[in-house]
Structures are given as structure tokens and as C-alpha cells.
């Protein structure tokens, strides 16, 4: 499945959870959902890359200086994870009351 399709699928899954919101709140939630869907797929891809390549890169600066540093993927992952967590917390606060009972199931269930 392409990245765009995976993002679209996650976006649709999350939008379903907020379908009962009034139009004015749905307008606020929609961009957050789009960003959450993008970040979830990005995090999954970064996890795969980190699992395949590791989280440390070796560098060489000239003849004498070399070492190891955190990979670009691990830095991107950490930043994306913080942003994803913030968005999910905001979305959680806007979840319709009837959805509150099963919110954890809804966010973790890959329907």
C-alpha cells in the first residue's frame, strides 16, 4: 500500500471517531486528524528504517576525527513522536462524549 493510501486510510479511521461533532468543532479537528494520520504513517516508516539501519551513524570529519552520532531517522522519529503525542492529546480532549468510553480502543484498533 502506498504512503498516500496509508495516510488516507488512517485519516478516514480517525474522522469516523469525530463524525458526531458539530460542524464548527469538526472544522477545528479535521486538520489535526490529517496531521495525526500523516505522523502515524511517518512514524511507522521511520521505525522500519531504524530497525533496518540502526539508530547510530558513523561519521568521518577529515583524517583524524570520527565517531558515532544519532541517525537522522532517530532524530526525525523523536520529533515526530512528540508532535504526534501532542496532537493525539488535543484530539482526545475533543472526542465526542459518547466515544469517551472506548477512546483507547478506537485509537489502537486498526479496523
N, CA, C and O atoms as a GROMACS GRO file, in nm:
protein
  444
    1UNK      N    1   0.085  -0.118   0.000
    1UNK     CA    2   0.000   0.000   0.000
    1UNK      C    3   0.090   0.125   0.000
    1UNK      O    4   0.190   0.130   0.072
    2UNK      N    5   0.055   0.222  -0.079
    2UNK     CA    6   0.138   0.343  -0.088
    2UNK      C    7   0.124   0.427   0.039
    2UNK      O    8   0.030   0.409   0.117
    3UNK      N    9   0.217   0.517   0.057
    3UNK     CA   10   0.214   0.606   0.173
    3UNK      C   11   0.086   0.689   0.171
    3UNK      O   12   0.019   0.704   0.273
    4UNK      N   13   0.052   0.743   0.055
    4UNK     CA   14  -0.070   0.825   0.044
    4UNK      C   15  -0.194   0.744   0.082
    4UNK      O   16  -0.282   0.796   0.152
    5UNK      N   17  -0.201   0.621   0.039
    5UNK     CA   18  -0.316   0.537   0.073
    5UNK      C   19  -0.320   0.504   0.222
    5UNK      O   20  -0.428   0.502   0.282
    6UNK      N   21  -0.205   0.479   0.280
    6UNK     CA   22  -0.200   0.452   0.423
    6UNK      C   23  -0.244   0.575   0.504
    6UNK      O   24  -0.316   0.562   0.603
    7UNK      N   25  -0.200   0.693   0.461
    7UNK     CA   26  -0.240   0.816   0.528
    7UNK      C   27  -0.390   0.837   0.512
    7UNK      O   28  -0.459   0.872   0.608
    8UNK      N   29  -0.441   0.816   0.392
    8UNK     CA   30  -0.584   0.832   0.364
    8UNK      C   31  -0.666   0.736   0.450
    8UNK      O   32  -0.770   0.774   0.504
    9UNK      N   33  -0.620   0.614   0.463
    9UNK     CA   34  -0.692   0.513   0.544
    9UNK      C   35  -0.694   0.554   0.692
    9UNK      O   36  -0.798   0.545   0.756
   10UNK      N   37  -0.581   0.598   0.744
   10UNK     CA   38  -0.575   0.642   0.884
   10UNK      C   39  -0.660   0.766   0.905
   10UNK      O   40  -0.728   0.779   1.007
   11UNK      N   41  -0.657   0.858   0.811
   11UNK     CA   42  -0.737   0.980   0.818
   11UNK      C   43  -0.886   0.943   0.826
   11UNK      O   44  -0.959   0.997   0.909
   12UNK      N   45  -0.930   0.852   0.741
   12UNK     CA   46  -1.070   0.810   0.741
   12UNK      C   47  -1.107   0.742   0.872
   12UNK      O   48  -1.216   0.764   0.925
   13UNK      N   49  -1.017   0.661   0.924
   13UNK     CA   50  -1.043   0.591   1.051
   13UNK      C   51  -1.063   0.692   1.164
   13UNK      O   52  -1.155   0.678   1.245
   14UNK      N   53  -0.977   0.792   1.169
   14UNK     CA   54  -0.988   0.892   1.275
   14UNK      C   55  -1.110   0.982   1.256
   14UNK      O   56  -1.178   1.016   1.352
   15UNK      N   57  -1.137   1.020   1.132
   15UNK     CA   58  -1.254   1.105   1.106
   15UNK      C   59  -1.383   1.038   1.151
   15UNK      O   60  -1.476   1.106   1.197
   16UNK      N   61  -1.390   0.907   1.137
   16UNK     CA   62  -1.507   0.832   1.180
   16UNK      C   63  -1.536   0.853   1.329
   16UNK      O   64  -1.652   0.859   1.371
   17UNK      N   65  -1.430   0.864   1.407
   17UNK     CA   66  -1.444   0.882   1.552
   17UNK      C   67  -1.506   1.016   1.587
   17UNK      O   68  -1.570   1.030   1.691
   18UNK      N   69  -1.486   1.115   1.500
   18UNK     CA   70  -1.530   1.251   1.528
   18UNK      C   71  -1.649   1.294   1.445
   18UNK      O   72  -1.685   1.412   1.443
   19UNK      N   73  -1.711   1.201   1.376
   19UNK     CA   74  -1.823   1.233   1.286
   19UNK      C   75  -1.940   1.296   1.360
   19UNK      O   76  -2.016   1.372   1.299
   20UNK      N   77  -1.958   1.266   1.487
   20UNK     CA   78  -2.071   1.318   1.563
   20UNK      C   79  -2.050   1.461   1.613
   20UNK      O   80  -2.141   1.521   1.670
   21UNK      N   81  -1.932   1.516   1.593
   21UNK     CA   82  -1.906   1.652   1.640
   21UNK      C   83  -1.987   1.754   1.559
   21UNK      O   84  -2.015   1.731   1.441
   22UNK      N   85  -2.024   1.865   1.622
   22UNK     CA   86  -2.087   1.973   1.547
   22UNK      C   87  -1.989   2.026   1.440
   22UNK      O   88  -1.868   2.013   1.455
   23UNK      N   89  -2.043   2.085   1.335
   23UNK     CA   90  -1.962   2.129   1.221
   23UNK      C   91  -1.849   2.223   1.262
   23UNK      O   92  -1.738   2.212   1.209
   24UNK      N   93  -1.875   2.314   1.355
   24UNK     CA   94  -1.771   2.409   1.394
   24UNK      C   95  -1.653   2.340   1.463
   24UNK      O   96  -1.538   2.379   1.442
   25UNK      N   97  -1.680   2.238   1.543
   25UNK     CA   98  -1.571   2.163   1.607
   25UNK      C   99  -1.502   2.070   1.508
   25UNK      O  100  -1.381   2.050   1.514
   26UNK      N  101  -1.579   2.013   1.419
   26UNK     CA  102  -1.522   1.925   1.317
   26UNK      C  103  -1.424   2.001   1.228
   26UNK      O  104  -1.323   1.946   1.183
   27UNK      N  105  -1.454   2.127   1.204
   27UNK     CA  106  -1.366   2.213   1.125
   27UNK      C  107  -1.230   2.231   1.194
   27UNK      O  108  -1.127   2.240   1.128
   28UNK      N  109  -1.232   2.237   1.326
   28UNK     CA  110  -1.109   2.252   1.405
   28UNK      C  111  -1.034   2.119   1.410
   28UNK      O  112  -0.911   2.116   1.402
   29UNK      N  113  -1.107   2.010   1.423
   29UNK     CA  114  -1.048   1.878   1.441
   29UNK      C  115  -0.988   1.823   1.311
   29UNK      O  116  -0.887   1.751   1.316
   30UNK      N  117  -1.046   1.855   1.199
   30UNK     CA  118  -1.004   1.795   1.071
   30UNK      C  119  -0.856   1.814   1.041
   30UNK      O  120  -0.790   1.716   1.006
   31UNK      N  121  -0.800   1.936   1.053
   31UNK     CA  122  -0.655   1.948   1.027
   31UNK      C  123  -0.569   1.870   1.126
   31UNK      O  124  -0.463   1.818   1.091
   32UNK      N  125  -0.614   1.862   1.250
   32UNK     CA  126  -0.541   1.783   1.349
   32UNK      C  127  -0.542   1.636   1.311
   32UNK      O  128  -0.440   1.567   1.324
   33UNK      N  129  -0.655   1.588   1.264
   33UNK     CA  130  -0.667   1.449   1.221
   33UNK      C  131  -0.575   1.423   1.101
   33UNK      O  132  -0.508   1.320   1.096
   34UNK      N  133  -0.573   1.515   1.007
   34UNK     CA  134  -0.486   1.500   0.890
   34UNK      C  135  -0.340   1.491   0.932
   34UNK      O  136  -0.265   1.408   0.881
   35UNK      N  137  -0.300   1.577   1.024
   35UNK     CA  138  -0.162   1.574   1.073
   35UNK      C  139  -0.133   1.447   1.152
   35UNK      O  140  -0.025   1.390   1.140
   36UNK      N  141  -0.229   1.403   1.233
   36UNK     CA  142  -0.211   1.280   1.310
   36UNK      C  143  -0.194   1.161   1.216
   36UNK      O  144  -0.109   1.075   1.239
   37UNK      N  145  -0.275   1.155   1.111
   37UNK     CA  146  -0.265   1.044   1.015
   37UNK      C  147  -0.129   1.045   0.947
   37UNK      O  148  -0.065   0.941   0.935
   38UNK      N  149  -0.085   1.162   0.903
   38UNK     CA  150   0.046   1.174   0.840
   38UNK      C  151   0.157   1.131   0.936
   38UNK      O  152   0.246   1.054   0.898
   39UNK      N  153   0.151   1.180   1.058
   39UNK     CA  154   0.256   1.148   1.155
   39UNK      C  155   0.256   1.000   1.192
   39UNK      O  156   0.363   0.942   1.210
   40UNK      N  157   0.140   0.939   1.203
   40UNK     CA  158   0.136   0.796   1.236
   40UNK      C  159   0.206   0.713   1.129
   40UNK      O  160   0.286   0.625   1.160
   41UNK      N  161   0.175   0.742   1.003
   41UNK     CA  162   0.238   0.668   0.893
   41UNK      C  163   0.387   0.698   0.887
   41UNK      O  164   0.468   0.609   0.863
   42UNK      N  165   0.424   0.823   0.908
   42UNK     CA  166   0.565   0.861   0.909
   42UNK      C  167   0.640   0.789   1.020
   42UNK      O  168   0.751   0.739   0.998
   43UNK      N  169   0.581   0.782   1.137
   43UNK     CA  170   0.644   0.712   1.249
   43UNK      C  171   0.662   0.563   1.218
   43UNK      O  172   0.765   0.505   1.250
   44UNK      N  173   0.562   0.503   1.157
   44UNK     CA  174   0.573   0.362   1.120
   44UNK      C  175   0.689   0.341   1.022
   44UNK      O  176   0.767   0.246   1.037
   45UNK      N  177   0.701   0.430   0.923
   45UNK     CA  178   0.809   0.418   0.825
   45UNK      C  179   0.945   0.443   0.888
   45UNK      O  180   1.043   0.375   0.856
   46UNK      N  181   0.952   0.541   0.978
   46UNK     CA  182   1.078   0.568   1.047
   46UNK      C  183   1.118   0.450   1.136
   46UNK      O  184   1.236   0.416   1.145
   47UNK      N  185   1.021   0.388   1.201
   47UNK     CA  186   1.051   0.270   1.283
   47UNK      C  187   1.111   0.159   1.198
   47UNK      O  188   1.208   0.095   1.238
   48UNK      N  189   1.054   0.138   1.082
   48UNK     CA  190   1.106   0.035   0.991
   48UNK      C  191   1.249   0.068   0.951
   48UNK      O  192   1.337  -0.018   0.953
   49UNK      N  193   1.272   0.192   0.916
   49UNK     CA  194   1.406   0.235   0.875
   49UNK      C  195   1.506   0.220   0.989
   49UNK      O  196   1.618   0.174   0.968
   50UNK      N  197   1.466   0.259   1.110
   50UNK     CA  198   1.554   0.247   1.226
   50UNK      C  199   1.582   0.100   1.256
   50UNK      O  200   1.695   0.064   1.290
   51UNK      N  201   1.481   0.016   1.245
   51UNK     CA  202   1.502  -0.127   1.268
   51UNK      C  203   1.597  -0.188   1.166
   51UNK      O  204   1.675  -0.277   1.199
   52UNK      N  205   1.591  -0.140   1.043
   52UNK     CA  206   1.678  -0.192   0.937
   52UNK      C  207   1.819  -0.135   0.942
   52UNK      O  208   1.916  -0.207   0.920
   53UNK      N  209   1.832  -0.008   0.970
   53UNK     CA  210   1.961   0.062   0.962
   53UNK      C  211   2.027   0.088   1.097
   53UNK      O  212   2.146   0.117   1.103
   54UNK      N  213   1.950   0.079   1.205
   54UNK     CA  214   2.003   0.112   1.336
   54UNK      C  215   1.979   0.259   1.367
   54UNK      O  216   1.931   0.335   1.283
   55UNK      N  217   2.013   0.298   1.488
   55UNK     CA  218   1.986   0.436   1.529
   55UNK      C  219   2.114   0.518   1.542
   55UNK      O  220   2.110   0.631   1.593
   56UNK      N  221   2.226   0.465   1.499
   56UNK     CA  222   2.354   0.534   1.510
   56UNK      C  223   2.421   0.538   1.373
   56UNK      O  224   2.424   0.439   1.300
   57UNK      N  225   2.474   0.655   1.339
   57UNK     CA  226   2.553   0.671   1.217
   57UNK      C  227   2.698   0.696   1.255
   57UNK      O  228   2.727   0.758   1.357
   58UNK      N  229   2.788   0.647   1.174
   58UNK     CA  230   2.931   0.675   1.192
   58UNK      C  231   2.966   0.792   1.102
   58UNK      O  232   2.921   0.799   0.988
   59UNK      N  233   3.048   0.883   1.154
   59UNK     CA  234   3.088   0.997   1.072
   59UNK      C  235   3.240   1.009   1.068
   59UNK      O  236   3.310   0.958   1.156
   60UNK      N  237   3.288   1.076   0.966
   60UNK     CA  238   3.432   1.099   0.948
   60UNK      C  239   3.449   1.245   0.906
   60UNK      O  240   3.403   1.285   0.799
   61UNK      N  241   3.516   1.323   0.990
   61UNK     CA  242   3.550   1.462   0.958
   61UNK      C  243   3.700   1.472   0.939
   61UNK      O  244   3.775   1.479   1.036
   62UNK      N  245   3.743   1.471   0.817
   62UNK     CA  246   3.887   1.475   0.792
   62UNK      C  247   3.952   1.343   0.826
   62UNK      O  248   3.885   1.240   0.839
   63UNK      N  249   4.085   1.346   0.841
   63UNK     CA  250   4.161   1.224   0.867
   63UNK      C  251   4.154   1.180   1.013
   63UNK      O  252   4.155   1.061   1.042
   64UNK      N  253   4.148   1.276   1.103
   64UNK     CA  254   4.165   1.246   1.245
   64UNK      C  255   4.035   1.233   1.326
   64UNK      O  256   4.033   1.168   1.430
   65UNK      N  257   3.930   1.294   1.279
   65UNK     CA  258   3.809   1.300   1.361
   65UNK      C  259   3.700   1.209   1.305
   65UNK      O  260   3.657   1.224   1.191
   66UNK      N  261   3.657   1.115   1.388
   66UNK     CA  262   3.548   1.027   1.351
   66UNK      C  263   3.473   0.989   1.478
   66UNK      O  264   3.520   1.010   1.590
   67UNK      N  265   3.358   0.933   1.460
   67UNK     CA  266   3.280   0.892   1.576
   67UNK      C  267   3.143   0.845   1.536
   67UNK      O  268   3.118   0.812   1.420
   68UNK      N  269   3.056   0.842   1.633
   68UNK     CA  270   2.919   0.798   1.610
   68UNK      C  271   2.824   0.907   1.659
   68UNK      O  272   2.853   0.980   1.753
   69UNK      N  273   2.710   0.914   1.592
   69UNK     CA  274   2.607   1.011   1.630
   69UNK      C  275   2.471   0.948   1.604
   69UNK      O  276   2.459   0.850   1.530
   70UNK      N  277   2.370   1.007   1.664
   70UNK     CA  278   2.233   0.960   1.641
   70UNK      C  279   2.200   0.979   1.494
   70UNK      O  280   2.234   1.081   1.434
   71UNK      N  281   2.133   0.881   1.436
   71UNK     CA  282   2.098   0.890   1.295
   71UNK      C  283   1.993   0.999   1.272
   71UNK      O  284   1.921   1.039   1.365
   72UNK      N  285   1.985   1.045   1.150
   72UNK     CA  286   1.884   1.144   1.114
   72UNK      C  287   1.744   1.087   1.136
   72UNK      O  288   1.653   1.159   1.176
   73UNK      N  289   1.728   0.957   1.111
   73UNK     CA  290   1.598   0.893   1.130
   73UNK      C  291   1.555   0.893   1.276
   73UNK      O  292   1.437   0.914   1.306
   74UNK      N  293   1.648   0.871   1.366
   74UNK     CA  294   1.611   0.869   1.509
   74UNK      C  295   1.574   1.009   1.555
   74UNK      O  296   1.484   1.025   1.638
   75UNK      N  297   1.643   1.111   1.504
   75UNK     CA  298   1.608   1.249   1.538
   75UNK      C  299   1.470   1.285   1.484
   75UNK      O  300   1.389   1.346   1.553
   76UNK      N  301   1.445   1.247   1.360
   76UNK     CA  302   1.314   1.273   1.299
   76UNK      C  303   1.205   1.196   1.374
   76UNK      O  304   1.095   1.248   1.395
   77UNK      N  305   1.235   1.074   1.414
   77UNK     CA  306   1.138   0.992   1.487
   77UNK      C  307   1.102   1.059   1.620
   77UNK      O  308   0.984   1.072   1.653
   78UNK      N  309   1.202   1.101   1.694
   78UNK     CA  310   1.178   1.162   1.825
   78UNK      C  311   1.093   1.289   1.812
   78UNK      O  312   1.001   1.309   1.891
   79UNK      N  313   1.124   1.373   1.716
   79UNK     CA  314   1.048   1.495   1.695
   79UNK      C  315   0.905   1.463   1.652
   79UNK      O  316   0.810   1.522   1.703
   80UNK      N  317   0.891   1.370   1.558
   80UNK     CA  318   0.758   1.332   1.510
   80UNK      C  319   0.674   1.270   1.620
   80UNK      O  320   0.554   1.296   1.629
   81UNK      N  321   0.736   1.190   1.704
   81UNK     CA  322   0.664   1.126   1.814
   81UNK      C  323   0.610   1.230   1.912
   81UNK      O  324   0.497   1.220   1.958
   82UNK      N  325   0.690   1.330   1.943
   82UNK     CA  326   0.644   1.438   2.033
   82UNK      C  327   0.526   1.511   1.971
   82UNK      O  328   0.427   1.538   2.039
   83UNK      N  329   0.535   1.542   1.843
   83UNK     CA  330   0.427   1.613   1.775
   83UNK      C  331   0.301   1.527   1.768
   83UNK      O  332   0.190   1.576   1.790
   84UNK      N  333   0.318   1.399   1.737
   84UNK     CA  334   0.204   1.306   1.729
   84UNK      C  335   0.135   1.297   1.865
   84UNK      O  336   0.012   1.301   1.873
   85UNK      N  337   0.212   1.284   1.970
   85UNK     CA  338   0.157   1.273   2.105
   85UNK      C  339   0.077   1.398   2.141
   85UNK      O  340  -0.032   1.388   2.198
   86UNK      N  341   0.129   1.515   2.108
   86UNK     CA  342   0.059   1.640   2.135
   86UNK      C  343  -0.073   1.647   2.060
   86UNK      O  344  -0.175   1.686   2.118
   87UNK      N  345  -0.072   1.609   1.934
   87UNK     CA  346  -0.194   1.612   1.854
   87UNK      C  347  -0.297   1.513   1.907
   87UNK      O  348  -0.415   1.546   1.918
   88UNK      N  349  -0.253   1.393   1.941
   88UNK     CA  350  -0.346   1.292   1.993
   88UNK      C  351  -0.407   1.338   2.125
   88UNK      O  352  -0.525   1.314   2.150
   89UNK      N  353  -0.329   1.405   2.210
   89UNK     CA  354  -0.383   1.457   2.336
   89UNK      C  355  -0.489   1.562   2.309
   89UNK      O  356  -0.592   1.565   2.376
   90UNK      N  357  -0.465   1.649   2.211
   90UNK     CA  358  -0.565   1.751   2.176
   90UNK      C  359  -0.690   1.686   2.118
   90UNK      O  360  -0.802   1.725   2.152
   91UNK      N  361  -0.671   1.588   2.032
   91UNK     CA  362  -0.785   1.518   1.974
   91UNK      C  363  -0.866   1.445   2.082
   91UNK      O  364  -0.989   1.443   2.077
   92UNK      N  365  -0.797   1.388   2.177
   92UNK     CA  366  -0.863   1.316   2.286
   92UNK      C  367  -0.957   1.408   2.362
   92UNK      O  368  -1.067   1.368   2.400
   93UNK      N  369  -0.914   1.531   2.385
   93UNK     CA  370  -0.996   1.627   2.459
   93UNK      C  371  -1.120   1.668   2.381
   93UNK      O  372  -1.219   1.712   2.440
   94UNK      N  373  -1.116   1.654   2.250
   94UNK     CA  374  -1.229   1.693   2.167
   94UNK      C  375  -1.318   1.575   2.125
   94UNK      O  376  -1.414   1.592   2.050
   95UNK      N  377  -1.284   1.458   2.174
   95UNK     CA  378  -1.361   1.339   2.140
   95UNK      C  379  -1.505   1.354   2.187
   95UNK      O  380  -1.528   1.397   2.300
   96UNK      N  381  -1.603   1.319   2.103
   96UNK     CA  382  -1.743   1.328   2.145
   96UNK      C  383  -1.768   1.243   2.270
   96UNK      O  384  -1.708   1.136   2.286
   97UNK      N  385  -1.855   1.291   2.358
   97UNK     CA  386  -1.879   1.221   2.486
   97UNK      C  387  -1.914   1.074   2.470
   97UNK      O  388  -1.870   0.991   2.550
   98UNK      N  389  -1.993   1.041   2.370
   98UNK     CA  390  -2.033   0.900   2.352
   98UNK      C  391  -1.915   0.812   2.311
   98UNK      O  392  -1.923   0.690   2.323
   99UNK      N  393  -1.808   0.871   2.265
   99UNK     CA  394  -1.689   0.797   2.224
   99UNK      C  395  -1.588   0.783   2.339
   99UNK      O  396  -1.496   0.702   2.330
  100UNK      N  397  -1.605   0.859   2.445
  100UNK     CA  398  -1.508   0.861   2.555
  100UNK      C  399  -1.486   0.722   2.614
  100UNK      O  400  -1.375   0.689   2.654
  101UNK      N  401  -1.590   0.641   2.621
  101UNK     CA  402  -1.580   0.509   2.684
  101UNK      C  403  -1.480   0.420   2.612
  101UNK      O  404  -1.408   0.342   2.675
  102UNK      N  405  -1.476   0.431   2.481
  102UNK     CA  406  -1.393   0.338   2.405
  102UNK      C  407  -1.281   0.410   2.330
  102UNK      O  408  -1.234   0.359   2.228
  103UNK      N  409  -1.238   0.525   2.378
  103UNK     CA  410  -1.139   0.603   2.304
  103UNK      C  411  -1.006   0.528   2.286
  103UNK      O  412  -0.945   0.534   2.180
  104UNK      N  413  -0.960   0.458   2.388
  104UNK     CA  414  -0.836   0.385   2.375
  104UNK      C  415  -0.849   0.275   2.270
  104UNK      O  416  -0.759   0.255   2.188
  105UNK      N  417  -0.959   0.206   2.273
  105UNK     CA  418  -0.984   0.102   2.173
  105UNK      C  419  -0.986   0.161   2.033
  105UNK      O  420  -0.931   0.104   1.939
  106UNK      N  421  -1.050   0.275   2.020
  106UNK     CA  422  -1.064   0.338   1.888
  106UNK      C  423  -0.928   0.381   1.832
  106UNK      O  424  -0.903   0.363   1.713
  107UNK      N  425  -0.843   0.436   1.914
  107UNK     CA  426  -0.713   0.481   1.866
  107UNK      C  427  -0.618   0.366   1.837
  107UNK      O  428  -0.530   0.377   1.752
  108UNK      N  429  -0.636   0.256   1.905
  108UNK     CA  430  -0.545   0.145   1.885
  108UNK      C  431  -0.599   0.038   1.791
  108UNK      O  432  -0.523  -0.047   1.744
  109UNK      N  433  -0.728   0.041   1.764
  109UNK     CA  434  -0.791  -0.060   1.680
  109UNK      C  435  -0.766  -0.028   1.532
  109UNK      O  436  -0.806   0.078   1.486
  110UNK      N  437  -0.704  -0.116   1.461
  110UNK     CA  438  -0.679  -0.098   1.318
  110UNK      C  439  -0.788  -0.166   1.240
  110UNK      O  440  -0.772  -0.278   1.192
  111UNK      N  441  -0.899  -0.096   1.226
  111UNK     CA  442  -1.012  -0.154   1.152
  111UNK      C  443  -0.990  -0.140   1.005
  111UNK      O  444  -1.075  -0.183   0.926
   0.00000   0.00000   0.00000
